[in-house]
Amino acid sequence: MRRRRLLATAGATLGALSGCVSRADESRPLRVDGPGEDDHLPARYTCDGAGVSPPFAIQHVPEPTAGLAIVAESNRDAIIEPVRWALWNVPSDRARIRGGLPRKRVLDGLGGARQGLAPDGEPGYAAPCPAAGTTQSYRFQVYALERRLDLPPDVKNDDALDAINAATLSSARFVLRYDRPATEAETD
């Protein structure tokens, strides 16, 4: 799996140099607005807050997108860091994905979208939790998929990412930084 992650990371890096990964018409590239201002991840989406998944607004979904996916991972070292969240098979006509999605494998309220197993062994979004007093960056990437993914219900996020990468038409990414306070009193 490390070799696949290395190749995926290399591909993502090359894609980043050219803008983003795409096999679709780029006259109107996929666009995503996520949480946070000034490139900061709000505490609400971390272990210092409610630890819920963030919301996303998606525009310019290319044709013929069969579904959308979202992946969140540490921006520190993609080769050894686990994928924190993988969500896929979101209907392509969804312009908004609400925050606070339940930690369930299948999200009926989101058109039957699926979530993989996070590093803690549970499905859904695993809130970032860097060491106290440190700063860490997290990469969020939204994918337009050329086909819906047929993955087993107990798939780990890392394996889901491999399938997502293989079905990608286009993607858009952004990186948010979280400055974790040195003490709990600073989170208020």
C-alpha positions as CSV (number, residue, x, y, z in Angstrom):
1,M,0.0,0.0,0.0
2,R,2.9,2.4,0.6
3,R,3.9,2.1,-3.0
4,R,0.4,3.0,-4.1
5,R,0.4,6.0,-1.8
6,L,3.8,7.1,-3.1
7,L,2.5,6.9,-6.7
8,A,-0.7,8.7,-5.7
9,T,1.2,11.4,-3.9
10,A,3.6,11.8,-6.9
11,G,0.6,12.1,-9.2
12,A,-1.2,14.6,-6.9
13,T,2.0,16.6,-6.8
14,L,2.3,16.7,-10.5
15,G,-1.4,17.6,-10.7
16,A,-0.9,20.4,-8.2
17,L,1.9,21.8,-10.4
18,S,-0.5,22.1,-13.3
19,G,-3.5,23.3,-11.2
20,C,-5.4,20.1,-10.3
21,V,-6.1,16.6,-11.5
22,S,-8.4,16.6,-14.5
23,R,-9.6,14.6,-17.4
24,A,-12.6,16.9,-17.9
25,D,-13.3,20.1,-19.8
26,E,-11.4,22.8,-17.9
27,S,-13.3,25.7,-19.4
28,R,-15.1,25.8,-16.0
29,P,-13.0,23.9,-13.5
30,L,-14.5,22.1,-10.5
31,R,-14.6,24.6,-7.7
32,V,-15.0,24.0,-4.0
33,D,-15.6,26.3,-1.0
34,G,-14.9,24.7,2.3
35,P,-14.7,25.8,5.9
36,G,-12.3,28.3,7.4
37,E,-11.0,31.8,6.6
38,D,-7.5,32.8,5.9
39,D,-6.5,29.2,5.4
40,H,-7.3,28.2,9.0
41,L,-9.4,25.2,10.0
42,P,-12.0,26.3,12.6
43,A,-11.7,24.5,15.9
44,R,-15.3,23.2,15.5
45,Y,-13.9,20.6,13.0
46,T,-11.2,19.4,15.3
47,C,-10.8,17.5,18.6
48,D,-10.9,20.9,20.4
49,G,-14.4,21.6,19.1
50,A,-17.4,19.4,18.2
51,G,-15.1,17.3,16.0
52,V,-17.7,17.2,13.2
53,S,-17.2,17.0,9.5
54,P,-17.0,20.4,7.7
55,P,-19.4,21.7,5.1
56,F,-18.6,22.1,1.4
57,A,-20.1,24.1,-1.5
58,I,-19.3,22.6,-4.9
59,Q,-19.6,24.4,-8.2
60,H,-18.9,23.7,-11.9
61,V,-19.2,19.9,-11.7
62,P,-17.9,18.6,-15.1
63,E,-19.9,16.3,-17.3
64,P,-20.2,13.3,-17.2
65,T,-19.7,13.1,-13.4
66,A,-21.4,10.1,-11.9
67,G,-20.6,11.0,-8.3
68,L,-18.5,13.2,-6.0
69,A,-16.0,12.2,-3.3
70,I,-14.2,14.1,-0.6
71,V,-10.9,13.0,1.0
72,A,-9.2,14.7,4.0
73,E,-5.7,13.9,5.1
74,S,-2.7,15.3,6.9
75,N,-0.6,17.5,4.6
76,R,2.5,16.6,6.6
77,D,3.5,13.2,5.1
78,A,1.0,11.6,2.8
79,I,3.1,8.4,2.4
80,I,2.9,7.4,6.1
81,E,-0.1,9.5,7.4
82,P,-3.4,7.7,7.2
83,V,-6.4,9.2,5.3
84,R,-8.6,10.9,7.9
85,W,-11.8,10.9,5.9
86,A,-13.1,9.4,2.7
87,L,-16.6,10.1,1.5
88,W,-17.8,8.9,-2.0
89,N,-20.8,8.3,-4.2
90,V,-22.3,11.7,-3.3
91,P,-24.8,12.5,-6.0
92,S,-23.2,14.8,-8.6
93,D,-26.1,17.3,-8.4
94,R,-25.4,18.2,-4.8
95,A,-24.2,21.8,-4.7
96,R,-23.8,21.6,-0.9
97,I,-22.6,19.0,1.5
98,R,-23.7,19.9,5.0
99,G,-21.3,19.7,7.9
100,G,-21.7,17.4,10.9
101,L,-22.4,14.2,8.9
102,P,-23.1,11.2,11.1
103,R,-20.3,8.6,11.5
104,K,-22.1,5.9,9.6
105,R,-20.9,3.8,6.6
106,V,-24.0,4.7,4.5
107,L,-25.5,8.2,4.5
108,D,-29.1,7.8,3.3
109,G,-29.7,11.5,3.6
110,L,-26.9,12.1,1.2
111,G,-28.2,9.9,-1.6
112,G,-26.6,6.7,-0.2
113,A,-23.1,8.1,-0.1
114,R,-20.5,6.0,1.6
115,Q,-17.8,6.6,4.2
116,G,-14.7,4.6,4.8
117,L,-13.1,3.5,8.1
118,A,-11.0,6.3,9.7
119,P,-7.8,5.6,11.6
120,D,-9.8,5.1,14.8
121,G,-11.6,2.1,13.1
122,E,-15.0,4.0,12.9
123,P,-16.6,5.2,9.7
124,G,-16.7,8.8,8.8
125,Y,-14.8,12.0,9.6
126,A,-12.0,11.6,12.2
127,A,-11.4,15.1,13.6
128,P,-7.8,16.3,13.4
129,C,-6.0,16.5,16.8
130,P,-2.4,17.6,16.6
131,A,-0.2,17.8,19.7
132,A,-1.0,20.8,22.0
133,G,0.8,24.0,21.0
134,T,1.6,22.8,17.4
135,T,0.3,23.7,14.0
136,Q,-0.6,21.2,11.4
137,S,-2.0,21.5,7.9
138,Y,-4.8,19.3,6.5
139,R,-5.5,18.7,2.8
140,F,-9.2,18.5,1.7
141,Q,-9.8,17.3,-1.9
142,V,-13.1,17.1,-3.7
143,Y,-13.2,14.7,-6.7
144,A,-15.6,14.4,-9.6
145,L,-15.9,10.7,-10.4
146,E,-16.5,9.1,-13.8
147,R,-18.3,6.2,-12.1
148,R,-19.9,5.3,-8.8
149,L,-17.6,3.2,-6.7
150,D,-18.6,-0.3,-5.6
151,L,-16.5,-0.8,-2.4
152,P,-17.1,-3.2,0.4
153,P,-18.7,-1.7,3.6
154,D,-15.6,-2.1,5.7
155,V,-13.1,-0.5,3.4
156,K,-10.4,1.6,5.0
157,N,-10.0,5.2,3.9
158,D,-6.5,4.5,2.4
159,D,-8.0,1.8,0.1
160,A,-11.0,4.0,-0.8
161,L,-8.5,6.7,-1.9
162,D,-7.0,4.3,-4.3
163,A,-10.4,3.6,-5.9
164,I,-11.2,7.3,-5.9
165,N,-8.0,8.2,-7.7
166,A,-8.7,5.5,-10.3
167,A,-12.1,7.0,-11.1
168,T,-11.2,10.7,-11.0
169,L,-12.4,13.0,-13.8
170,S,-11.4,16.3,-12.0
171,S,-10.5,17.5,-8.6
172,A,-10.1,20.6,-6.5
173,R,-8.1,20.8,-3.3
174,F,-7.3,23.3,-0.6
175,V,-5.2,23.2,2.5
176,L,-6.2,24.5,5.9
177,R,-4.0,25.0,8.9
178,Y,-5.0,24.3,12.5
179,D,-3.0,26.0,15.3
180,R,-3.8,23.9,18.3
181,P,-3.6,25.9,21.6
182,A,-1.0,24.9,24.1
183,T,-3.6,24.6,26.9
184,E,-7.4,23.9,27.0
185,A,-8.1,27.4,28.4
186,E,-7.0,28.9,25.0
187,T,-9.8,27.0,23.0
188,D,-12.6,29.1,24.4
